[in-house]
Amino acid sequence: MYKKIKPVLFLFVSTVLLWSCQDDLELKPEDNRETSATVFDDPASYREFSAKLYAGLSLSGQQGPSGNADLAGLDEGFSNYMRLFFKLQELTTDEAVIGWNDGTIKDLHSQTWTSGNEFIRTMYSRIMYQIALTNEFLRQTTDAKLDGRGVNGDLKSEIAEYRAEARFLRALSYYHAMDLFGNPPFVTEEDPIGAFLPQQIQRADLFSYIEGELLAIESTIVPARQNEYGRADQAAVWMLLSKLYLNAEVYTSQDRYADVINYTTKVIQAGYSIPDVPYQYSFLADNDSNGAQDEVIFTIPFDGLNTQAYGGMTFIIHASIGGSMDPDNFGVSSGWAGLRTTPQFVNLFPEGAESLDSRAIFYTEGQKKEINNISVFTDGYAVAKFKNVTVNGEQGSDSTGEFPDTDFPMFRLADAYLMYAEAVLKGGGGNEGQAVTYINELRKRAYGDASGNISASDLKEEDFILDERGRELYWEAHRRTDLVRFNKFTENGVWAFKGGVPQGTTTAPFRNIMPIPASDLGVNTNLTQNLGY
């Protein structure tokens, strides 16, 4: 949907989004003469503006892959939403380390970050920019605005669908803000454009707002499995509600596991399926068409020719390759020698897992399992989960091998199965036998037969659920949130180089949420820093 968007629309969007929540978020319109009166003369602009909302998750600027960034203050490749979200969700955990010395990036894995960390700051700015985009789209598509422009009929109905999707995307970004930062500034389409100081919202109140938004659009957004690939539908709303309720004790101190059962059941019964194809098909260049797409509920699409960026899947695939790994086998031109995993994560899989559990996609030749020096790529097993090749071994569409076609599966059915099982374990109701069946369906795909099946007694162990989520969903940007929910992110979990020491150590619980960036605190006097920072 968003592979070709008119530059004039970008200029208009940039012009209207000058709000003062971040001093480091600099929007740079090239031409401030464009207004809604001229931009929306073209009916196609509504679709193009909607496409920009989706593009905000995968692209970092107004032209790919670089040269006209949405945000200033960090390299355009670094300031990509998905790349930053991956880093904060994975590099802070046992699932990933990075060997680079870029700024304060190593502080993420060592859990020694401060409120001045540029990666945390830019994730915060990116989230707030994305929210600003959705707010402006909603301002420009009210009934009054559309009536004033003479919009009616089929176009008006189409715009109503875009509005529901915009509200979903805003709820998704506010969910990320709540999960990462706890108490962010809060702005909606009802607030004015221009210089003002947004009020801070408390985490429990933001939870209620997100829940209300999702429930409000549940019956108006396109039904499950009926929208274009890559666009949100009813099942995406149900998945985000499930994620919200699964973590409700963290956000509000009240459990909502019964609601997890309700909404994951809606997803599971919507017609998705665990495909009868190998696990890795879900992470290849043709994962939109090789059968693996049957379980994908919401994805961030990438196209090697039309959505070029140095973040997103370009970062994940290139940075995973180093040592003796051949980039040609991954469908890319080069390896950036950065990302690996820890021995503690490898230990979640059985000994010799590569020949047992097909989810254990590690590259071990020339790699040490243990990490003695985090800057040395061959210390730590490499992860070969994502590739820019098709099931037939063909490279993605970009002949240079720079930019991949591999889509990022943000929500898929396997996660719904695992959330259902966890909610059963934690007293939300549901059916224990059904939960076991769901997990065994995933493990049958992983093992190729019933040899990996579990019994009801395995499901009674919380550690099993957490570990199984790691085995199934690693490097899909769930791990930090999962560890926090299980109280193993800070004081009860240890892995290599956590705490800044080779053997790892526990860290203080205040790090379960990130700091409000010092740069924003210095501008917005309505904000109070999270405890501990």
N, C-alpha and C positions, 0 to 999 in steps of 0.2 A: 504493500500500500504506500509506503513512504519512500520508495526508491528514487522518485523524481518529484521534487517539490520546488515550486517557483521561488527564485531568489527574492523577488519583491515581497513575498509573504514573510520571509525571514527578516527583512528590513523593518517591516511594520511591527512584527512581534518584538524585535529588539527595541524599537522606539518606545513601545508602550510599557515596558517592564522595568522602568527606573524606580525601584523602591529601595528603601534604605536599610533593609535588614542586615546586609553585609557590606562592609567597606571593601572587602577583597573581591566581591563579585562585581566586575566591571563589564557592563554591556556596551557594545560599541557599534551603534548604527552607522552605516555609511551614508544614509540618506534619510533625514528626518521629515521629509516632505510627504511621505506616504502616510495616509490616514485610513481609518475604517471606511470612510466615505468612498475612497477610490479602490482600496484593496478588494472590498466585497462587492464591487460592481461585477466581478467575475464569479458566477455561482460555484465554479470549481474551487475557489479559495477556501470554502468551508472544509472540503475534504482535505485540501493541502495543509490547512492549519491543524486539522485533526491528525494528519500524518506526522506533522512536526512533534506532536505530543508523544507519539510512539517513538519517533526517531531520537527523542531526548534520552531514551534508555540505552541506545546503541551507538549514537554518533556524538561527537564532541563539539561540533561547530556548524557553520553554515555552508561549508563546502568540504568534501572529503578529499583526502584523509586529514588535511591540516591547512592552516593558512588564514582561517577566519573563525577563531574560537568563540564559543558562547561565553566562556569565562576567562578572565585574565588572572594571573597570579601563580599558575602552574602550567607546565608544558601541556599542550593540547591533548597529546596521547594519554598523559597521566590523569587528565581531568574528565575522562570518560565515566559516565555514571556506572556502567556495568563493571568496568575495570576497578573503580574505587570500591564498589560494593563487594566485589569478589575479594579484594584485599582485606577489607575490614572483617568480612565474615570468615575468611580462610586463613590469612596470614597470622591472625591473632590466636590460632588454635593449633591442635596437633596435626591437622591435615596438610598444612603447607608451610614451607619456609621459602625465603628468597635470599639469594646470595649477593644481591646488589648493594651498593653503598649510596644509593640515591637519597640525599637528604636524611630524613628521619625514618626511612622505610623499615629499618631493622627494629626500631622501637615497637613496631606493631607486633612482631613475633615475641619479642622479649617482654611485652606488656609493661613497658616503661615510658609510654607516651605521655606527653603533657598537652595542655590546652593550646600550645603553639604548633602542634604537629600538622604539617602542611597537607598530609593525605586525609587526615580526619577533617581538617578545615574545608578542604575542597569537596569532600563527600557531602558535608553539611551544605555548602554553597550549591552544589549540584542538585541536591534534593530541593532546596528552597527555590532554585531557578525553575525546576520542573513544576513545582506547585504554582509558581507565578505564571507559567505558560498556561496551565489548565485553568487557573482563575480567569485569565484574560479571554480564553476561548469561551468560557461560560458567560462572561460579561457581554461578549459580542454576539451571542446566539440566544438571547432572551426572546420571548415572544414579541415584546415591544420593539426590540431592535429589528427582528426579522420582518414584522409587519411594516415598520417604517421603510424598509428596503423593498417592500413588495414581494417578499419571499412567501410562497404558499405551495400547496399541493405536495407532490412527491418529494421535492427538495426539502420542504419543511419537515416531513417525516424522516427523511434521511438525516437531517441535522439533529433531530431528536435522538436518534441512535448514537450519533457522535457525542452528544452531550452526556448520555449515560456512560459511554466509554471514557470520556474525559473525567467524570466523577470517579470511575473506577481507578484510573491512573493516578488521580490526586490522592485517593484513599491508599493506594499502594505506596506512594511516596511518603505520605504521612505515617503509614505503618512502619516504613523504614526509619523515619525520623524518630518515632516513638521507641522503636526497638533499640536503635543505636544511641540516641541522645536523651531519651526520657522525657524532657520538658522543653521542647523547642518553641520558637516563636510561632504564632498562629495567624494566618491570613487566609481569607476566602474571597470570593468574587464580590462580596458585599463591602469589602474595604476599599478605600480610595486608591487610585493610581498616583504614584509620586512619592514624595519624601514624607514619611511618617515612621514612627517607631512601633513596630508590632508588639502586642502583648505576648507574654509567655503563657503557654498552656501547660497544665499539669498532666502527667502521664495518664492517670485514670480518666480525666476529662477528655483527653485526646482519644483514648480507647472508645469512649462512648460516642464521640463524634464520628470516628471511622466506622464503627458498627452501624450507626444511624444512616450514614451515607450508603453503605453497602446494602442495607435492608431496603432503603428507599429505591434503589435501582434494580433490585433483584428481579422484579416482575416487568421492568421496562426495557432492560438491556436485551440484546438479541439472544434467543434461546440457546441452550447448550448445543454445541457442535453445528450451529447454523451460520456462524459468521465467517468472514474471510480468514484464511490462515494468518496467524500473527496478531489478530485483533481479539480483544476481550469479549467474552460472552458470559452467559449466566453461570456456567461452570467455573469460570475464573473468579467470579464473585463468590461462589460457594467455597472455593479453595482459599481465598483470602480470609473469609469469615472463619474457616476451619483453623487457619494459622493463628488468627487473632484469638480465638477461643482456646486453642491449645496452650497458648502462653499467657492466658488471662491471670493466672496466679502471680506471675512476674509483674504484670502491668497494673493489676488492680487489687491483688491479695485475695481474690475470690476465684475459685475454680469454676470452669464452664465446660467440663468434659462431656456433659450430656449434649451440649450444643455441638461439640466436635463430632459426636456420633451422628447427630442429625444431619449436619452439612456434608460430612464425608460420605454418608450414605447417599445423599442427593447426587454427589459427584459420581460415585461408583455405579449408580443406577442410570446414569445419563447416556450410556452406550460406549464409553471408552473401554479399552481392553489392553491387557498385557500382551504385546504382539508375540507371535511365534517366530521371532527372529533373535539372533544373538544379542546379548546385552549391549555390546559396543556399537551396534547399529544406531543407537540413540544419540551417539556423539560423533558421527561422521558427517562428511560434507553433504550427503544426500539424506540427512535425517528428517527432511520434510517430505520424503517420498519413498523411502526404502522399506516401509512397513512400520518402522519405529514410531511414526507420527500418530499411530492409533492410540497411544496412551498420553500424548501431549495435550495439556489443558491450556497452558499459556506459555508462549515461547517468545524469545527476542530474536527475530530473524536477522541473518547476516547474508550478504551477497558480495562475492569477491569483486564484482564489477561496479555495483551500484550503491553499496553501503560500505565504503572504505573508511576505516578508522584504525588508529594504533592502539585503541583500547579493545574492550570486548573480547571476542574470540581470537582476534589477531594477537593480543597480549597472551591469552591463556595458552594457545598452541605454540607460538614461537618461544615464549619464556620457559616452556616445559622441556625444551630440547637443548642438550649439551653433551659433554663427554664424548662417547663413541657413537651417539645416536645419529642416524642418517636423516637429515631433514626431508630428503626425497620420500622416505617412508611415511612422512606425516603430511605430504602434499604442500610443503612450504619451502621457501628459498633458503632459509637460514634458521639456526637456533640462537636464542638469546641467552641461554645458559643461566637461568635464574631460579625457576620454581622446582622444588622437590617436595618430598614428604618426610615425616619423622619416623624413627623406628617404632615408636609407640603406636602410631597409626597402622603401620604394616602389621603389627602384632594383633590387630583385630581380626586378621584373617588366619586360617589354620596354616600350620607349617606346610610348605610346598603348595601354597594356595593357588599359584598360577595354573597348576594342573587340575585343581579341584573346583575352585570358585572363579568363574569367568569374570567376575567383577574386580578381581585383583589384577588390575592392568598396570603392572609396574615394569619399568625397564631396569634390569639389574646388572647387565654386563658392564664391567668396569666401574660399577657403583658400589660404594660401601653402604651397608644398612645403617650403620651408626654415623652420627654427625660429630666430627671432631672440630671442624672449622666450617662455620656456616657460609663463609665466602667461597668455598671450594665446591663447584657444582657436583663433583663425583662423591661428595660426602652426603649420603642420603639417597634412597631409591628415587628414581625419576618416575613420574606418573605419565602414562601414555594413553590416557582415557579419551582425550579429544584429539581428532585428526581432521585434516582438510583433504581427505580422500574418500571416495565413494566405496560402496561394498565391493566394487570390482577393482579397487586399487587405483582409480583414476583421480588425478588432481582436480581440485575445484576450478571454477570458471576463470579465475585470474591467472593468466599464463605466466605471470612473473612469480607466482607462488608467494606473494606478499600478503594478500588479504583473503581470508577463508570464506567458504560458503556455509560452514557449520553453524547451525542455529543453537542458541542457548536455551535449554528447557527449564524455564523458571518453575513451572508447576507441571507435574506429571502424575499419572495414576498411582505409581508406586508410593509416592508420598502420601496420597489419600489413604491407601491401604495401611501404611505404617502409623499414620495419625489415628486411624480408627482403632488399631490394635493398642496403641498407647492409651487412648481414652478408655478402652475396656479395662485395661490393667489398673488404671487410676480411678476406677469406680464410676465411670460415666454411663454405665449401662451397656447396651449392645449385646452381642453374642460372642462368647469366648471361642466357641468352635469355629464361627465365621472368621474371627480374627486370625486364628491359626491357619485356616484355609488361605486367607489372603497372603500371609507371609510365606506359606509354602508355595504359592503360585510364583512369587518372586524368586524364591530359592530354587525352584525347579528350572526357571530360566537360567539362573546363575550356574547351577550344577549340571544341567542337562538331563537330569532324572530326579528320582525321589530320594537320592542318597543324602541330600542336605536338609531333608524335612525336619521340622521341629515338632514337639508335642506341646500340650497345654501347660505342662510344668515349666517349659522354657519361657513361656509367655508371662509367667508370674515374676520374672526377674527384671527389674527396671534396667539393670546394666545391659541385659540382652537387647532390649528395645533401642537403647541409645547406641549400642555397638552396631546393631543391624541398620539403623539409620545411617551410620557412618559408612558401612559396607555398601549400601545401596545408593546413597545420595552424595558421596564425597565429591568435592570440588564443584558442587552445584549451589554454593552460597547459602547453606543451611547450618553449618556446623557451630558457629559462634552462638547463634540463637538456641540451638539444641543444648549445648553445654551449659549455658546460663540457666535454662529451664531445669536441667538435672542437677544444678548446683555444683558443676564440675569445671566451670570456666576459670575460676580464680582460686579460691582457697582449697578446693578438693581435687584438683587435677594437676598432674605434673607430666611434662614432656620436654624433649630436648630443647635447650636454650630458652625455655620459658623463664621469666625472671632475670634473663640476661646471663645465666650460667649454663655451662655445657650440659650438666646432668639435669637441669631444670629444677624449678622450685615453685611453691605456691605463691600467689600474689594476693593483694588486698581486695576485698569484695567490692570496694567502690568502683573498681574497674569493670564491673558487670555492665556499666553504661559508659559511654564516651563523654568527654568534656564538651561543654559549649565552647566553641573556639574563642580564644582570647580576643581575636580581632573583632568579633561581633559584640562581645561584652564591652569593649571599649567604645562602641558606637551606640548601642542600644541600652539605655539605662533601665529599661523595663525587664532586663534579663538578670537572673541569678544563676551563678555557676552551680553545677552539680556537686554534691558533697564529695570531699576528698581531693578535689582539684584546686 
